[in-house]
């Protein structure tokens, strides 16, 4: 008889703390650059459009990568991002170009620009490089205003700062950007315009300053002419009271980032104005005057082999959220690692019951009819006599992988002598733990008491659970003892567990505590796990039982 093993759900959340408590497994959530010289490449920020799952196995050495131990968790083989564990390399993503493969981040970066894209950053004309990793410098123009990104060129200066000309009565000056002439002052007549001195003959207050738009003018000492004192970058920066042009706060085509906001210098050069809002501050690049595309979406998760990754807060790539025991344990939706205890779901809560089928004596009962004891001649001592329990369970996992299954063993059993194996505990006092690995039961001791065994198909091994005596001592007698201990069972993925309770003489001690007497004094088990309590029903149980609660399943190193 048995109870069904509990089914373990997926651990939700990204950072997980597991706790074993109560009647089940409980879980809780815890958890750009500018140019570097003529022809140099500027690196951009950002990440790629998402990363795929593992695809092919790379033996190392391809793409210029050496064989042998890994230099880090990721490597780049050309444009291929490779996950590396010891010397085993597995391709996980194909990046757009080799330069977009970032081994340190373990991600394919998103191209910050499109092939052939050109921009002006202050006076520098830049173009997206062939690897799409950033902008390369094409040319440095004489002024920012002479940079023409649409034409992909620096235009030649139309004039020199300080050059003047008269067009009729209009005095014109070469702009600070050297793009041509613009009117700075209207004279009373054409004869009053003097291009040589850059002034208009007019009556004015001697030595007084005045602003005409962005042009700072000064009256001469005798009050007969207004001359251009200085060309300011904007009308706002012309200060006639101080008789000067104020310094600009920024340069034409200059960019800045205020958090996630990309800003550009205002036309009047008094500061920056908002141009675009990037997805995150990390994706804002003042050096390129652009917002990089996010590598991934908010809260996006993915599995790369056995590693659960989530999009980082900057959205520039993925970060490790949780490392699962196996590739199969990693789940992206819902995100988390499947509890490896689920591999032992059939064992969790399994309870071997040896009930009394009919009375026999005050302290003993029959577990089967005498005819069932004909198997006493079985060459396998584990299978001698009646077998009140003989059931095969299946263990999950990956074939070829050895798992260490830690179980809590609880029960009320009579003692049994085993030989040829290893006793986990040889404690002289009661209760000894009862766990015995390998060997076989000794059925020569009269009367031959019950055997409680688990036969693992791979690695092939028998485990016994009621070796509560050391040597042939007085604990081998018609009394039952409480057992409560932890034991580790080694199981290969996909193996079977044959759960056996055998009774060579078809007689079992009832639930009778020490001392041995004419009467039976049944006793209850204190602190019995709920899974086992459900299997035996109300206490005290009338005969014997052994139950199993899976504490943990780990991969053997």
C-alpha positions, 0 to 999 in steps of 0.5 A: 500500500502506498500514498501518491507522491506530491506533485511539485509546482514550478518555482515562480519569480526570479530570485527564489528561496526554498523552504521545506515546511509543513505538509509540502514543499513551500517556496517564496520569492526573494527574488557610445562613444565619440570618435577617436581620431580620423577614421576611428570607430566609436562604440555605441551603447545598447543591445540586440533584439533578443537572443535565442536558445542554445543551438549548436555545440561548438568544440572551441577553436573556431572563429579564432577561439582556442580550445581548452578551458573557458576564459569566462562564461561566454566567448565570441566566435566571430559573430557567434555568442558562445556559452562556455562551461569548462571546455564545452562550448555551445552557441546561444545567439548569432549577433548581427556582426562580430563587433556586436558580440559582447562576451563580457555581457553575455549578449548580442548588442543592438546596433546603435546605428544603421549602415551608412547613417550619417550625423553631425556631432558639433563640428564632426561629421560621423558615419555608422561603421561597417560593423554597426557598432558605432560611428566613425569620424568622416571629417571635422568641419570648420564650423558646426554649421558647415557640417551637412549630414544629409549630403555627407560632407563638410561645406566650404566656408563662404566667407571669413568672420570679420568680413563685411559688405554693403548691399544697398543701405544694408550692412552685412557680416559673415556669420559666425558659422561662415555659411554666408553674409546676413544683415546686421544693420540698416544704414540710412542710405547706401552712402552711409554704409562702410564695408571696410570699417563695418559701420554705418555713419549715423548720429549716436551717443558716444561710446554707447553700446546697443544690440541689434538682434544678435549684433553688438554695436558701439557708437564711436567716440565723437558720436558719428558712426555705429560700428559692429563691436561683436557678433553674438551667437544669439540675440539672447546672448547680446548684453548691451548693458555689459557691452559684451556677448555672453558665453554660450552654454553649449555648441551647435549640434551638441547633445546631452542626456538628462537621465533618459532624455536626449537633449540638443543645444537650443538655437539661442545657445542658452542651454539644452532642450528636449529632443527625444526620450530614450527607453532608459538612461543607459540607452541615451548617448550624447556622443552620438546624439541618439537613443539606442534600441533596447536589447530586451523588454522590461521583465523579459526572461529567457533560458540559456541552457540551465541559466535563467536570465532576465532583462537588466534594468538598463535594458542593455542586455540580460543578467543572470537571474537564477542558475538551475540544476539542469537545462530542463529545469529552466523555465521561461514561462512562468519564470523560474527553476523547476524544483528538482524534487519533482524528479522524485515525485513518486517517492515523496510521500510514498509509505510502505505499509505492513498491515495485520491481515489476521491475528496470530498472538498478543504481539504478532499477526499474520501478514499473509497466509502460510501459502504465501510463504512458499517463496522462502526458498527464493535465492534473493533474500530480499524477496523471501516470503510474503511481500505486503509491499512490492511496487516499482516507482519511476525517477525522472531526470536525465539518463547519464546524470546521477542525482543525490536524493535526500529523504527523511525516513519515518516509521515504526518497524521491528529490527533486522540484521543486514550484512555485507554492506555499510551501516550509516550509524552504529549507535549503541543506543535506541533508536539507531537510525536504521539506514543500511547501504548494500549487502543483504538481509540475514534471514538465518536469525530466528525468527526472520524479521521483516525486510524494508528495502529500496532497490535502485536499478541504476546505479544498481544498489539495495538500500535498507531502512530498519537496521536498528540493531548493531550486531546480533543484539537484543534489539532483534526481538518482537517489539517495534521501534520508531525510526526518524532519520535522513538518508541519501539515495544515489539515482541515475535519471530515468531509473526505477525504484523498487519498494519492497517490504518482505516477511520471510515467515509471514508473521509481523510484530504488531505495533508493540513497544518495548519491553516484550511482555505478554500484552501489546502496548501500542504507541503513536509516532510523535512528529509524523510528517503529514504525507505519511500520517495521511497514508497510515490513517489514525494512530496508533497504526496496527502494525508497521510502516516506513514512509519517505519525505523527499527533502532535496534532489541535487546533481552529484558533482 
